[in-house]
Amino acid sequence: MSQYLLLLHETPADFAQLSPAAMQEIIESHRAFAGRLAGRGQLAGGEKLCDDGGRHIRVQDGMPLATDGPYAEAHDVIGGYYVITADSDAQAEAIACECPHQGGGRWIELRKIDAMA
């Protein structure tokens, strides 16, 4: 069995106009999705990421440089992730298709994790 990373891409403005009730509905849909995966033994981890954008670390002139980003006006940010287990690429893709994150400009990047050990 392999592990896969589901990166949840979104535009920061996607959620800006939602009512508290609509946001709660999204949260509950993710809880239900995670619960189904956990019940099947296919959830290895996952979290929502903070909205502050974090920091970008790049090497400039041979030295690490940390800058703010991405910003709220960014076209695309990663809002969260799931780590899942699956028997095949096809099964991982099917699991990703179940994820409630899709639609309205939101999309999922599915990456197989290459175990380092």
N, C-alpha and C positions, 0 to 999 in steps of 0.2 A: 504494500500500500504506500502511496506517495502523498506528500503534502503539497498543497497549492495555496497561493496567496491571492485573495480577491481584494484588489485595490478599488475603493469606492470613489470614483471621480465625480465632481460636481462643480457647478459654478456657484460661487459664494452667494450670489443674488437669488439662487433657487429657493432659499428658505426665508428670505427677508420679509416677504409679504404674507407668510402663512399665519393663520390664527393659532393661538395656543392649542385649541382643540385639534387642528390639523396636524400640528407638530406632535402632539401626543399620539395621534393615530399612526404617524410614521414610526415613532419610537416603539409603539406596541407591535407594529408589523415586523420590525427588526428583532424584537424579543421573541416573537413567535417563530420566526425563521431560525434564530439561534437555538431555540428550544427544540425544534424539529431535528436540526443537525445533531445536537447533543444527544437526543434520544436515539438516533441512529449510529452514534459513535463516530460522527464525521466532523465534529467541531473540535479543533485543536486550540483555538484562541480567536481573539478579535476585540476591537475597541473602536469607539468613536474618537476621532482626534480633535483636539482643541481648535477653536475657530481663530486663534490669534495668528496663525500662519507659520509660526515657528521661525527657524533660522536656516539660512542656506550657508553651507560651509564649502568653500572652494579654495584651491591653491592659486595665489596670485604672486608673481615674482618669487616663487619658491616658498612662500609662507602661507599657512592657512588664514583665510579671511572669512569672518562670519558677518552676514548681512541679514536684515529683516526680509521676510517674504514667505510665501507669496502674499500679495496684498488682496484686499477685498475686491478690488476691481479686476483681479486676475481672471482670465478666461476659464481656467480649469485648476482645481486644487484637489487634493486627496482628503476626503472628509472622514475616512475610517477604513477599516480593513477587517477581513476574516481570514483565519488560517484554517483550511479544511483538509480532510484526508479523503482520498478517493482511490479506487482500484485502477483507473485509467484516465487519460485526458478527456475522453468522451463523458465519463461519469462526472468529472470535475466541471466540465462545461454545463452539464445538465443541472448540477447543484447551483452554479452561478446563475443559470436562467431562472431558478426559483427565488433568487434574492429580490427583496422588495425595493431595492435601491434604483432599479431601472426606470427610465422614462423621464420626460420633462427636461431633457438635456443632461440628465445624470446617466453615467455608464460605468461598467465594471471592466477592469483590466484583470485578466486571469493569468497568473504566472506559476509555473511549476517550480517548487523549491528544490534546488540541487543540494542534497545533503552533503555537508563538508566532512563528515566523519565516516 
